[in-house]
Amino acid sequence: MTLARTARQIAEVLLFGCFLVFMPFLPRPAVVRIANCLGAIAFRFSRRDRRVAMANLDVAFGATISQDQKTRIARASFRTFALVVMDILWFAAFTRRRIRATVRFDPSFDHYFRSSPVVAVTGHIGNWEIMGKAAALHGEAQVVDGGERAVG
């Protein structure tokens, strides 16, 4: 292993440790800004992952969209992934309060929460990791034994 690679790995571990400690206490807008910056940095410096993303977009879209559009999609996916990771850390503290403040379900889904058991299959769009927690918390406030109950 090269010295540069070792130094990079140490820096990544230290940076992640700082995020692990401080991320839960940052305001939501700061979390989003940090994720956008980290996603942009990862897109810029992770040549291998960028090449994989662009190759996947070439397979998916071929010549139907421009190279610039593919680059924008790839850059956005790096930012989204960074936000997913940062959200896992951020939602780890004050989970119930934060999910209730930031996640909304369309009322058309309420009948699914009244059914038991339910298996849901979703696309990996947005933060699918937090969606599981949100669905579990949303289900707590639904009909139980024929009557509504509120979760405080």
DSSP file with accessible surface (Angstrom, degrees, kcal/mol):
  #  RESIDUE AA STRUCTURE BP1 BP2  ACC     N-H-->O    O-->H-N    N-H-->O    O-->H-N    TCO  KAPPA ALPHA  PHI   PSI    X-CA   Y-CA   Z-CA
    1    1 A M              0   0  156      0, 0.0     2,-0.0     0, 0.0     0, 0.0   0.000 360.0 360.0 360.0 134.7    0.0    0.0    0.0
    2    2 A T     >  -     0   0   91      1,-0.1     4,-2.3     4,-0.0     5,-0.2  -0.313 360.0-117.2 -76.6 159.4    1.4    3.4   -1.0
    3    3 A L  H  > S+     0   0  150      1,-0.2     4,-2.7     2,-0.2     5,-0.2   0.902 115.7  53.5 -61.6 -40.1    2.0    6.2    1.5
    4    4 A A  H  > S+     0   0   73      1,-0.2     4,-2.4     2,-0.2    -1,-0.2   0.912 109.4  47.8 -63.8 -41.0   -0.6    8.4   -0.3
    5    5 A R  H  > S+     0   0  149      2,-0.2     4,-2.4     1,-0.2    -1,-0.2   0.910 112.2  49.1 -67.3 -41.4   -3.2    5.7    0.0
    6    6 A T  H  X S+     0   0   49     -4,-2.3     4,-2.4     2,-0.2    -2,-0.2   0.928 111.8  49.1 -62.5 -44.2   -2.5    5.1    3.7
    7    7 A A  H  X S+     0   0   55     -4,-2.7     4,-2.6     1,-0.2    -2,-0.2   0.911 110.8  51.0 -62.9 -40.0   -2.7    8.8    4.4
    8    8 A R  H  X S+     0   0  148     -4,-2.4     4,-2.6    -5,-0.2    -1,-0.2   0.925 110.1  48.8 -63.1 -45.0   -6.0    9.1    2.5
    9    9 A Q  H  X S+     0   0   78     -4,-2.4     4,-2.3     2,-0.2    -2,-0.2   0.907 111.6  49.1 -64.2 -39.6   -7.5    6.2    4.4
   10   10 A I  H  X S+     0   0   98     -4,-2.4     4,-2.5     2,-0.2     5,-0.2   0.934 112.0  49.0 -64.2 -44.0   -6.4    7.7    7.7
   11   11 A A  H  X S+     0   0   56     -4,-2.6     4,-2.8     1,-0.2    -2,-0.2   0.911 110.7  50.8 -62.2 -41.2   -7.9   11.1    6.7
   12   12 A E  H  X S+     0   0   92     -4,-2.6     4,-2.7     2,-0.2    -1,-0.2   0.911 110.8  48.2 -63.3 -42.7  -11.2    9.4    5.7
   13   13 A V  H  X S+     0   0  106     -4,-2.3     4,-2.5     2,-0.2    -2,-0.2   0.930 113.9  46.7 -64.5 -43.6  -11.5    7.5    9.0
   14   14 A L  H  X S+     0   0  114     -4,-2.5     4,-2.2     2,-0.2    -2,-0.2   0.924 113.5  48.6 -64.4 -42.9  -10.8   10.7   11.0
   15   15 A L  H  X S+     0   0   88     -4,-2.8     4,-2.4     1,-0.2    -2,-0.2   0.935 112.2  48.2 -63.5 -44.5  -13.2   12.7    8.9
   16   16 A F  H  X S+     0   0   99     -4,-2.7     4,-2.9     1,-0.2    -1,-0.2   0.902 109.0  54.6 -64.1 -38.6  -15.9   10.1    9.3
   17   17 A G  H  X S+     0   0   30     -4,-2.5     4,-1.9     2,-0.2    -1,-0.2   0.917 108.1  49.1 -60.4 -41.4  -15.3   10.0   13.0
   18   18 A C  H  X S+     0   0   69     -4,-2.2     4,-3.0     1,-0.2     5,-0.4   0.926 112.4  47.8 -63.2 -44.3  -15.8   13.8   13.2
   19   19 A F  H  X S+     0   0   30     -4,-2.4     4,-2.4     1,-0.2    -2,-0.2   0.907 108.5  55.1 -61.8 -41.0  -19.1   13.4   11.2
   20   20 A L  H  < S+     0   0   95     -4,-2.9    -1,-0.2     1,-0.2    -2,-0.2   0.901 116.1  37.5 -60.1 -38.7  -20.2   10.5   13.5
   21   21 A V  H  < S+     0   0   88     -4,-1.9    -2,-0.2    -5,-0.2    -1,-0.2   0.928 129.4  27.2 -79.4 -46.1  -19.7   12.7   16.6
   22   22 A F  H >< S+     0   0  129     -4,-3.0     3,-1.6    -5,-0.2     4,-0.4   0.749  98.7  79.8 -95.8 -25.9  -20.9   16.1   15.3
   23   23 A M  G >< S+     0   0    0     -4,-2.4     3,-1.8    -5,-0.4    -1,-0.1   0.886  87.1  59.1 -54.8 -43.9  -23.4   15.4   12.5
   24   24 A P  G 3  S+     0   0   14      0, 0.0    -1,-0.3     0, 0.0    -2,-0.1   0.742 107.0  49.1 -60.9 -17.1  -26.4   14.6   14.8
   25   25 A F  G <  S+     0   0  144     -3,-1.6    -2,-0.2    -4,-0.1    -3,-0.1   0.440  88.8  99.7-103.7   0.6  -26.2   18.1   16.3
   26   26 A L  S <  S-     0   0   53     -3,-1.8     2,-0.1    -4,-0.4     5,-0.0  -0.549  80.7-103.8 -84.0 151.8  -26.0   20.2   13.2
   27   27 A P    >>  -     0   0   81      0, 0.0     4,-1.7     0, 0.0     3,-0.7  -0.387  35.5-108.0 -69.7 154.1  -29.1   21.9   11.8
   28   28 A R  H 3> S+     0   0   65      1,-0.2     4,-2.3     2,-0.2     5,-0.2   0.882 116.5  55.1 -53.4 -46.7  -30.7   20.3    8.7
   29   29 A P  H 3> S+     0   0   75      0, 0.0     4,-2.3     0, 0.0    -1,-0.2   0.887 107.3  51.6 -58.7 -34.4  -29.6   22.9    6.2
   30   30 A A  H <> S+     0   0   16     -3,-0.7     4,-2.8     2,-0.2     5,-0.2   0.906 107.5  52.5 -67.5 -39.1  -25.9   22.4    7.3
   31   31 A V  H  X S+     0   0    0     -4,-1.7     4,-2.5     2,-0.2    -1,-0.2   0.934 110.8  47.3 -61.1 -44.9  -26.3   18.7    6.8
   32   32 A V  H  X S+     0   0   48     -4,-2.3     4,-2.5     1,-0.2    -2,-0.2   0.924 112.7  48.9 -65.1 -43.2  -27.6   19.2    3.2
   33   33 A R  H  X S+     0   0  153     -4,-2.3     4,-2.3    -5,-0.2    -2,-0.2   0.927 112.0  48.5 -62.8 -44.6  -24.8   21.7    2.4
   34   34 A I  H  X S+     0   0   47     -4,-2.8     4,-2.9     1,-0.2     5,-0.2   0.929 111.5  50.1 -61.3 -44.4  -22.1   19.3    3.7
   35   35 A A  H  X S+     0   0    0     -4,-2.5     4,-2.8    -5,-0.2     5,-0.2   0.914 109.6  50.9 -61.8 -42.5  -23.5   16.4    1.8
   36   36 A N  H  X S+     0   0   69     -4,-2.5     4,-2.2     2,-0.2    -1,-0.2   0.919 112.6  46.7 -61.4 -42.0  -23.6   18.4   -1.4
   37   37 A C  H  X S+     0   0   77     -4,-2.3     4,-2.6     2,-0.2    -2,-0.2   0.935 113.4  47.5 -65.4 -45.9  -20.0   19.4   -0.9
   38   38 A L  H  X S+     0   0   44     -4,-2.9     4,-2.8     1,-0.2    -2,-0.2   0.897 111.7  50.9 -64.7 -38.9  -18.9   15.9   -0.1
   39   39 A G  H  X S+     0   0    1     -4,-2.8     4,-2.4    -5,-0.2    -1,-0.2   0.913 111.2  48.0 -63.1 -41.9  -20.8   14.5   -3.1
   40   40 A A  H  X S+     0   0   30     -4,-2.2     4,-2.2    -5,-0.2    -2,-0.2   0.911 112.9  48.4 -65.2 -40.8  -19.1   17.1   -5.4
   41   41 A I  H  X S+     0   0   90     -4,-2.6     4,-2.6     2,-0.2     5,-0.3   0.927 111.6  49.5 -64.5 -44.7  -15.7   16.3   -4.0
   42   42 A A  H  X S+     0   0   40     -4,-2.8     4,-2.4     1,-0.2    -2,-0.2   0.917 111.1  49.7 -62.2 -41.7  -16.3   12.5   -4.4
   43   43 A F  H  < S+     0   0   15     -4,-2.4    -1,-0.2     1,-0.2    -2,-0.2   0.922 114.1  46.0 -62.5 -41.4  -17.4   13.0   -8.0
   44   44 A R  H  < S+     0   0  158     -4,-2.2    -2,-0.2    -5,-0.2    -1,-0.2   0.910 124.8  27.8 -68.3 -42.2  -14.3   15.1   -8.7
   45   45 A F  H  < S+     0   0  140     -4,-2.6     2,-1.4     1,-0.2     3,-0.2   0.606  98.7  81.4-104.7 -12.5  -11.7   12.9   -7.1
   46   46 A S     X  +     0   0   20     -4,-2.4     4,-2.6    -5,-0.3     5,-0.2  -0.634  51.8 171.0 -95.8  80.8  -13.1    9.4   -7.3
   47   47 A R  H  > S+     0   0  165     -2,-1.4     4,-2.8     1,-0.2    -1,-0.2   0.890  73.5  50.8 -58.4 -44.8  -12.1    8.6  -10.9
   48   48 A R  H  > S+     0   0  160      1,-0.2     4,-2.3     2,-0.2    -1,-0.2   0.946 113.7  43.5 -61.9 -48.6  -13.0    4.9  -10.7
   49   49 A D  H  > S+     0   0   65      1,-0.2     4,-2.6     2,-0.2    -1,-0.2   0.873 113.5  52.2 -66.0 -35.4  -16.5    5.5   -9.3
   50   50 A R  H  X S+     0   0   61     -4,-2.6     4,-2.7     2,-0.2    -1,-0.2   0.927 109.4  49.5 -65.6 -42.2  -17.1    8.4  -11.7
   51   51 A R  H  X S+     0   0  158     -4,-2.8     4,-2.6    -5,-0.2    -2,-0.2   0.913 111.5  49.2 -62.4 -42.1  -16.1    6.1  -14.6
   52   52 A V  H  X S+     0   0   71     -4,-2.3     4,-2.6     2,-0.2    -2,-0.2   0.932 111.7  48.9 -62.5 -45.9  -18.4    3.4  -13.4
   53   53 A A  H  X S+     0   0   18     -4,-2.6     4,-2.2     1,-0.2    -2,-0.2   0.932 113.2  46.4 -60.2 -45.5  -21.3    5.9  -13.0
   54   54 A M  H  X S+     0   0   25     -4,-2.7     4,-2.3     1,-0.2    -1,-0.2   0.902 111.6  51.3 -66.8 -38.4  -20.7    7.3  -16.5
   55   55 A A  H  X S+     0   0   48     -4,-2.6     4,-2.2     2,-0.2    -1,-0.2   0.912 109.8  50.4 -64.2 -41.3  -20.5    3.8  -18.0
   56   56 A N  H  X S+     0   0   99     -4,-2.6     4,-2.7     1,-0.2    -2,-0.2   0.902 110.5  49.2 -62.6 -40.7  -23.8    2.8  -16.4
   57   57 A L  H  X>S+     0   0   22     -4,-2.2     4,-3.0     2,-0.2     5,-0.5   0.871 108.1  54.1 -67.6 -34.7  -25.4    5.9  -17.7
   58   58 A D  H  X5S+     0   0   67     -4,-2.3     4,-2.0     2,-0.2    -2,-0.2   0.915 112.1  44.5 -63.0 -41.7  -24.0    5.1  -21.2
   59   59 A V  H  <5S+     0   0  127     -4,-2.2    -2,-0.2     2,-0.2    -1,-0.2   0.926 117.9  44.1 -67.0 -43.9  -25.6    1.7  -21.0
   60   60 A A  H  <5S+     0   0   73     -4,-2.7    -2,-0.2    -5,-0.2    -1,-0.2   0.891 132.1  17.4 -70.2 -40.5  -28.9    3.0  -19.6
   61   61 A F  H ><5S-     0   0   78     -4,-3.0     3,-2.5     1,-0.2     4,-0.2   0.609  78.2-176.5-110.8 -18.1  -29.3    6.0  -21.9
   62   62 A G  T 3<<S-     0   0   33     -4,-2.0     3,-0.5    -5,-0.5    -1,-0.2  -0.262  74.0 -24.9  55.0-130.5  -27.0    5.3  -24.9
   63   63 A A  T 3  S+     0   0  104      1,-0.2    -1,-0.3     4,-0.0     4,-0.1   0.273 113.6  99.1 -96.7  11.4  -27.2    8.3  -27.2
   64   64 A T  S <  S+     0   0  114     -3,-2.5     2,-0.3     2,-0.1    -1,-0.2   0.716  89.2  32.5 -75.0 -19.7  -30.7    9.5  -26.1
   65   65 A I  S    S-     0   0   35     -3,-0.5    -4,-0.0    -4,-0.2    -1,-0.0  -0.943  93.3-101.1-130.8 158.9  -29.2   12.1  -23.8
   66   66 A S     >  -     0   0   55     -2,-0.3     4,-2.1     1,-0.1     5,-0.2  -0.238  28.7-112.5 -75.2 164.5  -26.1   14.2  -24.1
   67   67 A Q  H  > S+     0   0   98      1,-0.2     4,-2.5     2,-0.2     5,-0.2   0.872 119.3  56.2 -62.8 -36.7  -22.8   13.6  -22.3
   68   68 A D  H  > S+     0   0  112      2,-0.2     4,-2.3     1,-0.2    -1,-0.2   0.902 106.5  49.4 -62.5 -41.4  -23.4   16.8  -20.3
   69   69 A Q  H  > S+     0   0   78      2,-0.2     4,-2.4     1,-0.2    -2,-0.2   0.913 110.7  50.1 -64.6 -40.4  -26.8   15.5  -19.1
   70   70 A K  H  X S+     0   0   10     -4,-2.1     4,-2.7     2,-0.2    -2,-0.2   0.909 109.7  51.1 -63.3 -40.5  -25.2   12.2  -18.1
   71   71 A T  H  X S+     0   0   34     -4,-2.5     4,-2.8     2,-0.2     5,-0.2   0.918 109.8  50.0 -63.5 -42.1  -22.5   14.1  -16.2
   72   72 A R  H  X S+     0   0  144     -4,-2.3     4,-2.4     2,-0.2    -2,-0.2   0.916 111.9  48.2 -62.2 -41.3  -25.2   16.1  -14.4
   73   73 A I  H  X S+     0   0   71     -4,-2.4     4,-2.3     2,-0.2    -2,-0.2   0.933 113.0  47.5 -64.5 -45.5  -27.0   12.9  -13.5
   74   74 A A  H  X S+     0   0    0     -4,-2.7     4,-2.0     2,-0.2    -2,-0.2   0.933 112.2  49.3 -62.5 -45.3  -23.8   11.3  -12.2
   75   75 A R  H  X S+     0   0   87     -4,-2.8     4,-2.0     1,-0.2    -1,-0.2   0.926 111.5  49.7 -60.3 -43.3  -22.9   14.3  -10.2
   76   76 A A  H  X S+     0   0   47     -4,-2.4     4,-2.7    -5,-0.2    -1,-0.2   0.880 107.6  54.0 -64.3 -36.4  -26.4   14.4   -8.6
   77   77 A S  H  X S+     0   0   59     -4,-2.3     4,-2.5     2,-0.2    -1,-0.2   0.886 106.9  51.2 -68.0 -34.5  -26.2   10.7   -7.8
   78   78 A F  H  X S+     0   0   30     -4,-2.0     4,-2.2     2,-0.2    -1,-0.2   0.917 112.1  47.2 -65.0 -41.6  -22.9   11.3   -5.9
   79   79 A R  H  X S+     0   0   90     -4,-2.0     4,-2.3     2,-0.2    -2,-0.2   0.908 111.5  50.5 -66.6 -40.8  -24.5   14.1   -4.0
   80   80 A T  H  X S+     0   0   63     -4,-2.7     4,-2.5     2,-0.2    -2,-0.2   0.926 109.8  50.3 -63.1 -43.3  -27.6   12.0   -3.2
   81   81 A F  H  X S+     0   0  132     -4,-2.5     4,-2.3     1,-0.2    -1,-0.2   0.928 109.6  50.8 -62.2 -42.1  -25.5    9.2   -1.9
   82   82 A A  H  X S+     0   0   12     -4,-2.2     4,-2.8     1,-0.2    -1,-0.2   0.916 110.4  49.9 -61.3 -40.5  -23.6   11.6    0.3
   83   83 A L  H  X S+     0   0   44     -4,-2.3     4,-3.0     2,-0.2    -1,-0.2   0.903 107.2  54.5 -66.5 -37.8  -26.9   12.9    1.7
   84   84 A V  H  X S+     0   0    6     -4,-2.5     4,-1.8     2,-0.2    -2,-0.2   0.948 112.1  44.1 -59.0 -46.8  -28.1    9.3    2.4
   85   85 A V  H  X S+     0   0   42     -4,-2.3     4,-1.6     1,-0.2    -2,-0.2   0.946 115.0  47.7 -65.0 -45.4  -25.0    8.6    4.4
   86   86 A M  H  X S+     0   0    8     -4,-2.8     4,-2.7     1,-0.2    -1,-0.2   0.894 109.6  54.7 -64.2 -36.5  -25.1   12.0    6.2
   87   87 A D  H  X S+     0   0    7     -4,-3.0     4,-3.3     2,-0.2     5,-0.2   0.871 101.2  57.8 -64.9 -37.7  -28.8   11.4    6.9
   88   88 A I  H  < S+     0   0   70     -4,-1.8     4,-0.5    -5,-0.2    -1,-0.2   0.935 113.1  40.7 -57.9 -42.4  -28.1    8.1    8.6
   89   89 A L  H >< S+     0   0   16     -4,-1.6     3,-0.6     2,-0.2     4,-0.4   0.913 117.6  47.3 -70.2 -43.1  -25.9    9.9   11.0
   90   90 A W  H >< S+     0   0   14     -4,-2.7     3,-1.1     1,-0.2    -2,-0.2   0.917 111.5  48.6 -68.7 -43.4  -28.2   12.9   11.4
   91   91 A F  T 3< S+     0   0    5     -4,-3.3    -1,-0.2     1,-0.2    -2,-0.2   0.580  90.6  83.5 -74.7  -7.4  -31.4   10.9   12.0
   92   92 A A  T <  S+     0   0   66     -3,-0.6     2,-0.4    -4,-0.5     3,-0.3   0.782  90.6  54.7 -66.0 -25.7  -29.6    8.7   14.6
   93   93 A A  S <  S+     0   0   20     -3,-1.1     5,-0.1    -4,-0.4     0, 0.0  -0.873 122.8   2.9-108.2 142.8  -30.3   11.4   17.2
   94   94 A F  S  > S+     0   0   97     -2,-0.4     4,-2.8     3,-0.1     5,-0.3   0.871  81.6 169.0  55.2  39.8  -33.8   12.7   17.9
   95   95 A T  H  >  +     0   0   40     -3,-0.3     4,-2.7     1,-0.2     5,-0.3   0.900  66.0  45.2 -54.6 -54.0  -35.1   10.2   15.4
   96   96 A R  H  > S+     0   0  112      1,-0.2     4,-2.4     2,-0.2    -1,-0.2   0.943 116.3  45.6 -59.1 -49.1  -38.8   10.4   16.0
   97   97 A R  H  > S+     0   0  156      1,-0.2     4,-1.6     2,-0.2    -1,-0.2   0.923 115.5  46.4 -62.2 -44.6  -38.9   14.2   16.1
   98   98 A R  H  X S+     0   0   22     -4,-2.8     4,-1.5     2,-0.2     5,-0.2   0.906 113.0  48.1 -68.1 -40.9  -36.8   14.6   13.0
   99   99 A I  H  X S+     0   0    5     -4,-2.7     4,-2.8    -5,-0.3     3,-0.4   0.942 111.8  49.8 -65.8 -43.8  -38.7   12.1   11.0
  100  100 A R  H  < S+     0   0   83     -4,-2.4    -1,-0.2    -5,-0.3    -2,-0.2   0.843 113.7  47.3 -63.4 -30.3  -42.0   13.5   11.9
  101  101 A A  H  < S+     0   0   67     -4,-1.6    -1,-0.2    -5,-0.2    -2,-0.2   0.739 125.2  26.8 -81.6 -22.3  -40.7   17.0   11.0
  102  102 A T  H  < S+     0   0   64     -4,-1.5     2,-0.5    -3,-0.4    -2,-0.2   0.648 105.4  71.1-118.4 -18.3  -39.2   16.0    7.6
  103  103 A V     <  -     0   0   30     -4,-2.8     2,-0.4    -5,-0.2    -1,-0.1  -0.887  52.3-178.3-110.8 131.9  -41.0   13.0    6.2
  104  104 A R        -     0   0  182     -2,-0.5     2,-0.4    -3,-0.0    -4,-0.0  -0.988  12.6-152.1-127.0 136.6  -44.6   13.1    4.8
  105  105 A F        -     0   0   48     -2,-0.4     5,-0.1    29,-0.1    -2,-0.0  -0.870  28.0-112.0-103.2 141.2  -46.6   10.2    3.4
  106  106 A D    >   -     0   0   91     -2,-0.4     3,-2.4     1,-0.1     4,-0.3  -0.485  27.7-122.8 -65.8 137.2  -49.3   10.8    0.9
  107  107 A P  G >  S+     0   0   95      0, 0.0     3,-1.8     0, 0.0     4,-0.3   0.767 106.9  74.0 -56.5 -22.8  -52.7   10.0    2.4
  108  108 A S  G 3  S+     0   0   71      1,-0.3     3,-0.3     2,-0.1     4,-0.2   0.691  90.9  58.3 -65.9 -13.7  -53.3    7.5   -0.3
  109  109 A F  G X> S+     0   0  103     -3,-2.4     3,-1.3     1,-0.2     4,-1.1   0.565  77.6  93.7 -89.4  -8.7  -50.8    5.2    1.5
  110  110 A D  H X> S+     0   0   44     -3,-1.8     4,-1.0    -4,-0.3     3,-0.5   0.854  77.2  59.9 -56.3 -37.6  -52.7    5.1    4.8
  111  111 A H  H 3> S+     0   0  101     -4,-0.3     4,-0.6    -3,-0.3    -1,-0.3   0.835 100.4  57.0 -63.9 -26.3  -54.6    2.0    4.0
  112  112 A Y  H X4 S+     0   0  120     -3,-1.3     3,-0.6     1,-0.2    -1,-0.2   0.866 104.0  52.4 -69.1 -34.5  -51.3    0.1    3.7
  113  113 A F  H << S+     0   0   45     -4,-1.1    -1,-0.2    -3,-0.5    -2,-0.2   0.701 105.0  56.0 -74.4 -17.9  -50.4    1.1    7.2
  114  114 A R  H 3< S+     0   0  118     -4,-1.0     2,-0.2    -3,-0.3    -1,-0.2   0.617  95.6  82.7 -84.8 -15.8  -53.7   -0.3    8.5
  115  115 A S  S << S-     0   0   64     -3,-0.6     3,-0.2    -4,-0.6    -3,-0.0  -0.620  77.2-126.4 -88.7 151.2  -52.9   -3.7    7.0
  116  116 A S  S    S+     0   0  116      1,-0.3     2,-0.1    -2,-0.2    -3,-0.0  -0.979  81.4  18.3-148.2 133.4  -50.8   -6.2    8.7
  117  117 A P  S    S+     0   0  123      0, 0.0     2,-0.4     0, 0.0    -1,-0.3   0.725  77.6 177.4 -81.6 164.4  -48.4   -7.6    7.7
  118  118 A V        -     0   0   69     -3,-0.2     2,-0.5    -2,-0.1    -6,-0.0  -0.992  17.5-161.4-131.1 135.4  -47.2   -5.6    4.8
  119  119 A V        -     0   0  133     -2,-0.4     2,-0.4     2,-0.0     0, 0.0  -0.983  16.1-164.1-113.4 123.9  -44.2   -6.0    2.6
  120  120 A A        -     0   0   81     -2,-0.5     2,-0.5     2,-0.0    -2,-0.0  -0.912   8.7-163.5-112.4 137.1  -43.3   -2.9    0.6
  121  121 A V        +     0   0  137     -2,-0.4     2,-0.3     0, 0.0    -2,-0.0  -0.984  19.6 173.3-117.7 123.4  -41.0   -2.8   -2.4
  122  122 A T        -     0   0   90     -2,-0.5     2,-0.1     6,-0.0    -2,-0.0  -0.887  31.3-109.5-127.7 161.6  -39.6    0.6   -3.3
  123  123 A G        -     0   0   47     -2,-0.3     2,-1.9     1,-0.1     0, 0.0  -0.437  39.3-103.9 -80.9 160.7  -37.1    2.0   -5.7
  124  124 A H  S    S+     0   0  133     -2,-0.1     2,-0.5     3,-0.0    -1,-0.1  -0.511  72.9 137.7 -84.4  68.9  -33.8    3.4   -4.5
  125  125 A I        -     0   0  151     -2,-1.9     2,-0.1     2,-0.0    -2,-0.0  -0.969  65.9 -19.5-117.8 127.2  -35.1    7.0   -5.0
  126  126 A G  S    S-     0   0   40     -2,-0.5     2,-1.2     1,-0.1     3,-0.2  -0.431 123.9 -19.1  74.3-150.3  -34.3    9.5   -2.3
  127  127 A N     >  +     0   0   31      1,-0.2     4,-1.6    -2,-0.1     3,-0.2  -0.676  62.6 170.0 -98.5  87.4  -33.3    8.2    1.1
  128  128 A W  H  > S+     0   0   72     -2,-1.2     4,-1.1     1,-0.2    -1,-0.2   0.747  74.7  62.7 -68.1 -23.9  -34.6    4.7    1.2
  129  129 A E  H  > S+     0   0   98      1,-0.2     4,-0.9     2,-0.2     3,-0.3   0.930 108.0  40.5 -67.5 -44.8  -32.8    4.0    4.5
  130  130 A I  H  > S+     0   0    6     -3,-0.2     4,-2.9     1,-0.2     5,-0.2   0.817 103.6  70.3 -73.9 -28.1  -34.7    6.6    6.4
  131  131 A M  H  X S+     0   0   76     -4,-1.6     4,-2.9     1,-0.2     5,-0.2   0.888  94.9  54.4 -58.6 -37.8  -37.9    5.6    4.6
  132  132 A G  H  X S+     0   0   48     -4,-1.1     4,-2.1    -3,-0.3    -1,-0.2   0.934 111.1  44.5 -61.8 -44.4  -38.0    2.3    6.6
  133  133 A K  H  X S+     0   0   87     -4,-0.9     4,-2.5     2,-0.2    -2,-0.2   0.914 113.7  50.7 -64.3 -42.5  -37.7    4.2    9.9
  134  134 A A  H  X S+     0   0    2     -4,-2.9     4,-2.9     1,-0.2    -2,-0.2   0.913 109.4  50.2 -63.9 -42.1  -40.4    6.7    8.8
  135  135 A A  H  X S+     0   0   32     -4,-2.9     4,-2.5    -5,-0.2    -1,-0.2   0.912 110.7  49.9 -63.4 -41.2  -42.8    3.9    7.7
  136  136 A A  H  X S+     0   0   65     -4,-2.1     4,-1.0    -5,-0.2    -2,-0.2   0.932 114.2  44.3 -63.7 -43.5  -42.3    2.1   11.1
  137  137 A L  H  X S+     0   0   17     -4,-2.5     4,-0.6     2,-0.2     3,-0.4   0.897 112.8  51.5 -68.6 -38.5  -43.0    5.4   13.0
  138  138 A H  H >< S+     0   0   48     -4,-2.9     3,-1.2     1,-0.2    -2,-0.2   0.911 105.6  56.1 -63.8 -39.9  -45.9    6.3   10.7
  139  139 A G  H >< S+     0   0   26     -4,-2.5     3,-1.4     1,-0.3    -1,-0.2   0.788  95.5  66.7 -63.5 -26.3  -47.4    2.9   11.3
  140  140 A E  H 3< S+     0   0   53     -4,-1.0    -1,-0.3    -3,-0.4    -2,-0.2   0.801  99.6  51.1 -64.0 -28.2  -47.4    3.4   15.1
  141  141 A A  T << S+     0   0   32     -3,-1.2     8,-0.3    -4,-0.6    -1,-0.3   0.350  96.2  93.5 -93.8   7.3  -50.0    6.2   14.8
  142  142 A Q  S <  S-     0   0   15     -3,-1.4     7,-0.4     1,-0.2     5,-0.1  -0.193  90.2 -50.1 -93.0-172.3  -52.4    4.1   12.7
  143  143 A V        -     0   0   54      5,-0.1     2,-0.4     3,-0.1     5,-0.2  -0.299  52.6-177.7 -63.8 130.3  -55.4    2.0   13.7
  144  144 A V  B >   -A  147   0A  55      3,-2.7     3,-1.9     1,-0.1   -30,-0.0  -0.995  69.8 -13.7-130.9 125.0  -54.7   -0.6   16.4
  145  145 A D  T 3  S-     0   0  167     -2,-0.4    -1,-0.1     1,-0.3     3,-0.1   0.889 128.8 -53.1  51.7  41.7  -57.5   -3.0   17.5
  146  146 A G  T 3  S+     0   0   76      1,-0.2     2,-0.3    -3,-0.0    -1,-0.3   0.470 122.2  87.8  80.8  -0.9  -60.2   -1.0   15.7
  147  147 A G  B <  S-A  144   0A  35     -3,-1.9    -3,-2.7    -5,-0.1     2,-0.2  -0.953  76.0-112.4-132.5 153.3  -59.3    2.4   17.3
  148  148 A E        -     0   0  126     -2,-0.3     2,-0.4    -5,-0.2    -5,-0.1  -0.497  30.8-172.3 -77.3 146.9  -57.0    5.2   16.6
  149  149 A R        -     0   0  124     -7,-0.4     2,-0.3    -8,-0.3    -2,-0.0  -0.998  15.2-136.2-138.5 144.3  -54.1    5.9   18.9
  150  150 A A        -     0   0   95     -2,-0.4     2,-0.5     0, 0.0    -9,-0.1  -0.725   9.1-143.7 -97.6 145.6  -51.8    8.8   18.9
  151  151 A V              0   0   38     -2,-0.3   -10,-0.1   -14,-0.1   -11,-0.0  -0.945 360.0 360.0-108.8 127.1  -48.0    8.5   19.4
  152  152 A G              0   0  106     -2,-0.5    -1,-0.0     0, 0.0     0, 0.0  -0.123 360.0 360.0 -98.8 360.0  -46.4   11.3   21.4
